[in-house]
Amino acid sequence: MSIRSWSHQAGASILAAFVEIGSTRMPQQDVRCPNGHPVRFVGHRRKQLLTVLGELSIQRRYYHCELCQSGVIPLDAALDVTGTSFSPGVRRLMAHVGGKESFDCGREDLEMLAGIQVETKQVERVAEATGIEIERSAACEQVAALEGRLGSIATPKILYIAIDGTGVPMRSQETKGRVGKASDQAKTREAKLGCVFTQSQLDESGYPVRDPESTTYTGAIESSELFGRRIYAEAVRRGLEHAGAVVVLGDGAVWIRSIVEEHFPDAVQIVDLYHAREHISALAKLLYSSDPGMMRRWTHSRVEQLDQGLIEDLVASLNRIHPTDSFASEQLRKEIGYFEINAPRMRYADFRSRGLFVGSGVIEAGCRTIIGQRLKNSGMHWSVRGANAIIHLRCCQLSNRFDEFWDRRACA
């Protein structure tokens, strides 16, 4: 550790010398403020900067714009440290740990693994600022996709789009006026998450195989209308317009169906088989809880109809039941409607014969990994702005686009 610390100090000194040499060679004529006004040279200002090698002090030329009444420091802009005392390399590390674990754990890891000492709040601010910057880039992709200007990175054989939602614990002011499941004030807000992946082959048993490293994510706490544009842009980037087939996986929720109808009208729609089975299991417990043997037999028969895609037969079986309990009768009516509406999305035998996935396990795992593991730990309560920033950051990381984001910034 001592040798590492000494090496960093030596490196920081060399880096500071290079920076100052470079600054003296920067063109000094025609320096202007961001609004294009001419500026007046005032003098030199020194700045302390934390880099991956340690702290260094740099001398910069300082200019003043009389019209804007603001200062201009060209070297700060060139080094990408305007308004911050952290170098891009340090900010990249802070964002990396802030997206993967709690901000305090990230601070500890930075000190232990990289010898970088920062405060927990600084990790939080940099991670959230990076997430917001990632979202700005994603917003540009959305506009380009809606205007037909966004290119794709591949021509997939089968492109899957999976959509789901999960609750994020929020601060009380973020849920004010919202009703929760127990008819009191809600404690969470729904984060909508989508993933896109591809399939090009089947395994030896004829089951579909997800292409390695093909899954990318996008998500936010926002309306279904805005999320629809978000997942559409990601699908376009992944090859929506050139795919041999497009499949949308979901749980049958109304908001998901609305997105599909607007953005993916020609896609094959599939309701997650295991989610549909849960509907049958819940109904069986409600109707036959007093007779476990009957409950098992009834569940087995209904699941068999479901797996074969015989939804009309399943609905007919449900219509033959006449509960005496009003609550059970109402729930049965709702489940009949659920299966009737989603019947075209539940032809599982046909989907399997075509070599397609019928389960949305990928997006459910994504909800646990992207949202659950980072935003739903004990004691966590978020603002919408903070939660969205971390969701954008984690989606970028788990989509293997984090390095791409920083490379693009460096070239800008």
C-alpha positions as CSV (number, residue, x, y, z in Angstrom):
1,M,0.0,0.0,0.0
2,S,2.8,2.4,0.8
3,I,4.5,1.6,-2.5
4,R,1.2,2.2,-4.3
5,S,0.7,5.5,-2.5
6,W,4.2,6.6,-3.4
7,S,3.8,5.6,-7.1
8,H,0.5,7.5,-7.2
9,Q,2.2,10.6,-5.8
10,A,4.9,10.4,-8.3
11,G,2.4,9.9,-11.1
12,A,0.3,12.8,-10.0
13,S,3.4,15.1,-10.0
14,I,4.2,14.0,-13.6
15,L,0.6,14.4,-14.7
16,A,0.4,17.9,-13.2
17,A,3.6,18.9,-15.1
18,F,2.1,17.6,-18.4
19,V,-1.1,19.4,-17.8
20,E,0.6,22.7,-17.2
21,I,2.9,22.2,-20.2
22,G,-0.2,21.5,-22.3
23,S,-2.0,24.5,-21.0
24,T,0.8,26.9,-22.0
25,R,0.5,25.5,-25.6
26,M,-3.2,26.1,-25.8
27,P,-4.1,28.9,-28.3
28,Q,-4.8,32.1,-26.3
29,Q,-6.2,34.2,-29.1
30,D,-9.9,34.5,-29.7
31,V,-11.0,33.0,-26.4
32,R,-14.7,33.5,-26.0
33,C,-17.4,32.8,-23.5
34,P,-20.1,30.1,-24.1
35,N,-22.3,32.7,-25.6
36,G,-19.7,33.8,-28.1
37,H,-18.7,37.1,-26.5
38,P,-15.1,38.2,-26.4
39,V,-13.4,38.0,-23.0
40,R,-10.7,39.8,-21.1
41,F,-7.7,37.9,-19.6
42,V,-7.6,38.5,-15.8
43,G,-4.8,36.3,-14.5
44,H,-3.9,32.8,-13.4
45,R,-6.0,30.8,-10.9
46,R,-4.9,27.6,-9.2
47,K,-7.1,24.6,-8.8
48,Q,-6.9,21.4,-6.7
49,L,-7.9,18.4,-8.7
50,L,-8.4,14.8,-7.5
51,T,-7.3,12.3,-10.2
52,V,-7.0,8.5,-10.2
53,L,-3.3,9.1,-9.3
54,G,-4.1,11.4,-6.4
55,E,-4.4,15.1,-5.8
56,L,-2.7,17.6,-8.0
57,S,-2.6,21.4,-8.3
58,I,-2.9,23.0,-11.7
59,Q,-2.5,26.6,-12.9
60,R,-5.1,27.9,-15.3
61,R,-5.7,31.1,-17.3
62,Y,-8.8,32.9,-16.1
63,Y,-10.8,35.2,-18.4
64,H,-13.9,37.4,-17.7
65,C,-16.8,38.2,-19.9
66,E,-18.1,41.7,-19.2
67,L,-21.4,41.1,-21.0
68,C,-22.3,37.8,-19.2
69,Q,-20.5,38.8,-16.0
70,S,-19.0,35.3,-15.8
71,G,-15.6,33.7,-15.7
72,V,-14.1,31.5,-18.5
73,I,-11.4,28.9,-17.9
74,P,-10.6,27.2,-21.2
75,L,-8.3,24.6,-19.5
76,D,-11.2,23.4,-17.3
77,A,-13.3,22.8,-20.4
78,A,-10.5,21.0,-22.2
79,L,-9.9,18.7,-19.1
80,D,-13.6,18.2,-18.6
81,V,-13.4,19.5,-15.0
82,T,-15.6,22.6,-15.3
83,G,-17.5,23.0,-12.0
84,T,-15.9,20.0,-10.4
85,S,-12.8,19.0,-8.5
86,F,-12.8,15.4,-9.7
87,S,-11.1,14.3,-12.9
88,P,-13.2,12.3,-15.5
89,G,-11.4,9.2,-14.4
90,V,-12.4,9.6,-10.8
91,R,-15.9,10.4,-11.7
92,R,-16.1,7.3,-13.8
93,L,-15.0,5.2,-10.8
94,M,-17.4,6.9,-8.5
95,A,-20.3,6.3,-10.9
96,H,-19.2,2.7,-11.3
97,V,-19.4,1.9,-7.6
98,G,-22.4,4.1,-7.0
99,G,-24.4,2.2,-9.5
100,K,-23.4,-1.2,-8.2
101,E,-23.7,-0.8,-4.4
102,S,-24.8,1.6,-1.7
103,F,-23.0,5.0,-1.9
104,D,-21.2,4.4,1.4
105,C,-20.0,0.9,0.4
106,G,-18.8,2.5,-2.9
107,R,-16.8,5.1,-0.9
108,E,-15.2,2.4,1.1
109,D,-14.3,0.3,-2.0
110,L,-12.8,3.4,-3.7
111,E,-10.5,3.9,-0.8
112,M,-9.6,0.3,-0.4
113,L,-9.1,-0.7,-4.0
114,A,-8.0,2.6,-5.6
115,G,-6.7,4.7,-2.8
116,I,-9.2,7.4,-3.6
117,Q,-10.7,9.2,-0.6
118,V,-14.0,10.9,-1.1
119,E,-17.2,11.4,0.9
120,T,-20.3,9.3,0.6
121,K,-22.4,12.3,-0.5
122,Q,-19.9,13.0,-3.3
123,V,-20.3,9.4,-4.6
124,E,-24.0,9.9,-4.5
125,R,-23.9,13.2,-6.4
126,V,-21.5,12.0,-9.1
127,A,-23.4,8.7,-9.6
128,E,-26.7,10.5,-10.0
129,A,-25.2,13.2,-12.2
130,T,-23.8,10.4,-14.5
131,G,-27.2,8.7,-14.6
132,I,-28.8,11.9,-15.6
133,E,-26.2,12.4,-18.3
134,I,-26.8,8.9,-19.6
135,E,-30.5,9.6,-19.7
136,R,-29.9,12.7,-21.9
137,S,-28.0,10.5,-24.3
138,A,-30.9,8.0,-24.3
139,A,-33.4,10.9,-24.9
140,C,-31.5,11.8,-28.0
141,E,-31.8,8.2,-29.2
142,Q,-35.5,8.2,-28.5
143,V,-36.0,11.3,-30.7
144,A,-33.9,9.8,-33.4
145,A,-35.9,6.5,-33.3
146,L,-39.2,8.3,-33.5
147,E,-38.0,10.4,-36.4
148,G,-36.6,7.3,-38.2
149,R,-33.0,8.5,-37.9
150,L,-31.7,5.8,-35.4
151,G,-29.6,3.1,-37.0
152,S,-29.5,-0.5,-35.7
153,I,-26.4,-2.5,-34.6
154,A,-27.5,-5.9,-35.9
155,T,-30.0,-7.9,-38.0
156,P,-31.4,-10.5,-35.5
157,K,-33.1,-13.6,-36.4
158,I,-35.6,-13.3,-33.6
159,L,-35.8,-10.1,-31.4
160,Y,-37.5,-10.3,-28.0
161,I,-38.9,-7.4,-26.1
162,A,-39.8,-8.1,-22.5
163,I,-41.6,-5.6,-20.2
164,D,-42.4,-5.6,-16.5
165,G,-42.8,-3.3,-13.5
166,T,-41.7,-3.4,-9.9
167,G,-42.2,-1.1,-6.9
168,V,-39.4,1.2,-5.6
169,P,-39.6,2.5,-2.0
170,M,-40.0,6.2,-2.0
171,R,-39.8,9.2,0.3
172,S,-43.2,10.2,1.6
173,Q,-43.4,13.4,-0.4
174,E,-43.0,11.4,-3.6
175,T,-46.1,9.3,-2.9
176,K,-48.4,12.0,-1.5
177,G,-51.9,11.6,-2.7
178,R,-51.2,8.2,-4.2
179,V,-53.3,5.2,-2.8
180,G,-51.4,2.0,-1.9
181,K,-52.6,-1.6,-2.0
182,A,-54.1,-1.3,1.5
183,S,-56.0,1.8,0.6
184,D,-53.6,4.0,2.6
185,Q,-50.9,6.2,1.2
186,A,-48.6,4.4,-1.2
187,K,-45.1,3.7,-0.1
188,T,-43.7,2.8,-3.5
189,R,-43.7,4.0,-7.1
190,E,-43.6,1.6,-10.0
191,A,-40.4,1.5,-12.0
192,K,-41.1,0.2,-15.5
193,L,-38.3,-2.0,-16.9
194,G,-37.8,-3.4,-20.4
195,C,-35.2,-5.6,-21.9
196,V,-34.3,-6.6,-25.4
197,F,-32.5,-9.8,-26.3
198,T,-32.1,-12.0,-29.4
199,Q,-32.4,-15.7,-30.3
200,S,-30.8,-17.4,-33.2
201,Q,-30.9,-21.1,-32.4
202,L,-32.5,-24.0,-30.4
203,D,-30.8,-26.5,-28.1
204,E,-30.6,-30.2,-28.7
205,S,-34.0,-30.7,-27.1
206,G,-35.6,-28.1,-29.3
207,Y,-35.9,-25.3,-26.7
208,P,-34.9,-21.7,-27.6
209,V,-31.5,-20.4,-26.5
210,R,-30.9,-16.8,-25.7
211,D,-27.9,-15.4,-27.6
212,P,-25.0,-14.8,-25.2
213,E,-24.4,-11.2,-24.1
214,S,-27.4,-10.1,-26.1
215,T,-29.6,-8.6,-23.3
216,T,-29.9,-4.9,-22.9
217,Y,-32.1,-2.9,-20.5
218,T,-33.9,0.4,-20.2
219,G,-36.2,1.7,-17.5
220,A,-37.6,4.5,-15.5
221,I,-40.3,5.6,-13.1
222,E,-42.5,7.3,-15.6
223,S,-45.9,7.0,-17.5
224,S,-46.5,4.1,-19.8
225,E,-46.6,6.6,-22.7
226,L,-43.1,7.8,-22.1
227,F,-41.8,4.3,-21.3
228,G,-43.3,3.1,-24.6
229,R,-41.0,5.6,-26.5
230,R,-38.1,4.4,-24.4
231,I,-38.4,0.7,-25.1
232,Y,-39.2,1.4,-28.7
233,A,-36.0,3.3,-29.2
234,E,-34.0,0.5,-27.6
235,A,-35.7,-2.1,-29.9
236,V,-34.9,0.0,-32.9
237,R,-31.3,0.3,-31.9
238,R,-31.1,-3.5,-31.5
239,G,-32.5,-4.2,-35.0
240,L,-36.3,-4.0,-34.7
241,E,-36.8,-3.0,-38.3
242,H,-34.6,-5.7,-39.7
243,A,-35.5,-8.6,-37.4
244,G,-36.8,-11.9,-38.9
245,A,-39.4,-12.0,-36.2
246,V,-40.4,-9.8,-33.2
247,V,-41.8,-11.2,-30.0
248,V,-43.1,-9.2,-27.0
249,L,-43.3,-11.0,-23.6
250,G,-45.3,-9.5,-20.7
251,D,-47.7,-10.4,-17.9
252,G,-50.8,-9.3,-19.7
253,A,-51.1,-5.9,-18.0
254,V,-53.2,-3.3,-19.7
255,W,-50.4,-0.8,-19.9
256,I,-48.1,-3.3,-21.5
257,R,-50.8,-4.1,-24.1
258,S,-51.2,-0.4,-24.9
259,I,-47.4,0.0,-25.5
260,V,-47.4,-3.1,-27.9
261,E,-50.4,-1.8,-29.8
262,E,-48.8,1.6,-30.4
263,H,-45.2,0.6,-31.0
264,F,-45.1,-3.1,-31.9
265,P,-48.4,-3.9,-33.6
266,D,-47.0,-6.6,-35.8
267,A,-45.1,-8.4,-33.0
268,V,-46.0,-11.9,-31.7
269,Q,-47.5,-11.2,-28.3
270,I,-47.0,-13.8,-25.5
271,V,-48.2,-13.6,-21.9
272,D,-45.7,-15.2,-19.6
273,L,-46.8,-18.8,-19.1
274,Y,-45.7,-18.9,-15.5
275,H,-47.5,-15.7,-14.6
276,A,-50.7,-17.2,-16.2
277,R,-50.2,-20.4,-14.1
278,E,-50.1,-18.2,-11.0
279,H,-53.5,-16.9,-11.8
280,I,-54.8,-20.5,-11.8
281,S,-53.1,-21.4,-8.6
282,A,-54.4,-18.3,-6.8
283,L,-58.0,-19.1,-8.0
284,A,-57.6,-22.7,-6.9
285,K,-56.7,-21.7,-3.4
286,L,-59.7,-19.3,-3.3
287,L,-62.2,-21.9,-4.5
288,Y,-60.9,-25.1,-3.0
289,S,-58.8,-24.3,0.1
290,S,-61.0,-26.6,2.2
291,D,-60.3,-29.6,0.0
292,P,-56.5,-29.9,-0.8
293,G,-57.0,-33.0,-3.0
294,M,-59.7,-31.3,-5.1
295,M,-57.5,-28.2,-5.3
296,R,-54.6,-30.2,-6.7
297,R,-56.7,-32.1,-9.2
298,W,-58.5,-29.0,-10.4
299,T,-55.2,-27.0,-10.7
300,H,-53.6,-29.8,-12.7
301,S,-56.4,-30.0,-15.2
302,R,-56.6,-26.2,-15.7
303,V,-52.8,-25.9,-16.1
304,E,-52.8,-28.7,-18.6
305,Q,-55.4,-26.8,-20.7
306,L,-53.3,-23.6,-20.3
307,D,-50.1,-25.3,-21.4
308,Q,-51.8,-26.7,-24.5
309,G,-53.1,-23.2,-25.3
310,L,-56.7,-24.4,-25.1
311,I,-57.9,-21.2,-23.5
312,E,-61.5,-21.5,-24.7
313,D,-61.7,-24.9,-22.9
314,L,-60.2,-23.3,-19.9
315,V,-62.7,-20.4,-19.9
316,A,-65.6,-22.9,-20.3
317,S,-64.3,-24.8,-17.3
318,L,-64.2,-21.6,-15.2
319,N,-67.8,-20.7,-16.4
320,R,-69.1,-24.0,-15.0
321,I,-68.1,-22.9,-11.5
322,H,-70.7,-21.0,-9.4
323,P,-69.3,-19.9,-6.0
324,T,-71.7,-19.0,-3.3
325,D,-69.3,-16.5,-1.8
326,S,-69.6,-13.1,-3.4
327,F,-65.9,-12.3,-3.1
328,A,-64.9,-15.6,-4.8
329,S,-67.6,-15.0,-7.5
330,E,-66.1,-11.5,-8.2
331,Q,-62.5,-12.9,-8.4
332,L,-63.7,-15.7,-10.7
333,R,-65.3,-13.2,-13.0
334,K,-62.1,-11.1,-13.2
335,E,-60.0,-14.2,-14.0
336,I,-62.4,-15.3,-16.7
337,G,-62.0,-11.8,-18.2
338,Y,-58.2,-12.1,-17.9
339,F,-58.0,-15.3,-19.9
340,E,-60.6,-14.2,-22.5
341,I,-58.8,-11.0,-23.3
342,N,-55.4,-12.7,-23.4
343,A,-56.4,-15.8,-25.3
344,P,-54.5,-14.9,-28.5
345,R,-51.4,-14.4,-26.4
346,M,-51.7,-17.8,-24.7
347,R,-51.4,-20.2,-27.6
348,Y,-48.4,-21.9,-25.8
349,A,-48.4,-25.1,-27.8
350,D,-48.2,-23.2,-31.0
351,F,-45.5,-20.8,-29.7
352,R,-43.4,-23.7,-28.5
353,S,-43.8,-25.5,-31.9
354,R,-42.3,-22.4,-33.5
355,G,-39.3,-22.5,-31.1
356,L,-40.2,-19.4,-29.1
357,F,-39.7,-18.5,-25.5
358,V,-43.0,-18.5,-23.5
359,G,-41.6,-17.2,-20.2
360,S,-40.5,-13.8,-19.2
361,G,-37.8,-14.9,-16.8
362,V,-35.2,-12.6,-18.3
363,I,-37.1,-9.4,-17.4
364,E,-38.1,-10.7,-14.0
365,A,-34.5,-11.4,-13.3
366,G,-33.7,-7.9,-14.5
367,C,-36.2,-6.4,-12.1
368,R,-34.5,-8.2,-9.2
369,T,-31.0,-7.4,-10.4
370,I,-31.3,-3.8,-11.7
371,I,-34.0,-2.6,-9.3
372,G,-34.2,-4.9,-6.3
373,Q,-30.5,-5.4,-5.5
374,R,-29.7,-1.7,-5.7
375,L,-32.8,0.3,-4.9
376,K,-34.8,-1.9,-2.5
377,N,-32.4,-2.7,0.3
378,S,-33.3,-2.2,3.9
379,G,-33.9,1.4,4.9
380,M,-33.7,2.8,1.4
381,H,-36.2,5.5,0.3
382,W,-35.7,7.4,-2.9
383,S,-36.8,10.5,-4.7
384,V,-38.0,10.0,-8.2
385,R,-35.1,11.9,-9.6
386,G,-32.5,10.0,-7.6
387,A,-34.1,6.6,-8.3
388,N,-34.3,7.3,-12.1
389,A,-30.7,8.4,-12.2
390,I,-29.5,5.1,-10.6
391,I,-31.9,3.1,-12.8
392,H,-30.4,4.7,-15.9
393,L,-26.9,4.1,-14.6
394,R,-27.5,0.5,-13.8
395,C,-29.3,-0.2,-17.1
396,C,-26.2,1.2,-18.9
397,Q,-23.9,-0.9,-16.8
398,L,-25.8,-4.2,-17.2
399,S,-26.3,-3.5,-20.9
400,N,-22.5,-3.4,-21.3
401,R,-22.7,0.2,-22.5
402,F,-20.9,1.9,-19.7
403,D,-17.5,2.0,-21.4
404,E,-19.2,3.1,-24.6
405,F,-20.8,6.0,-22.7
406,W,-17.4,7.3,-21.4
407,D,-15.6,6.8,-24.7
408,R,-18.3,8.8,-26.4
409,R,-17.9,11.6,-23.8
410,A,-14.2,11.7,-24.3
411,C,-14.6,12.1,-28.1
412,A,-17.3,14.8,-27.7
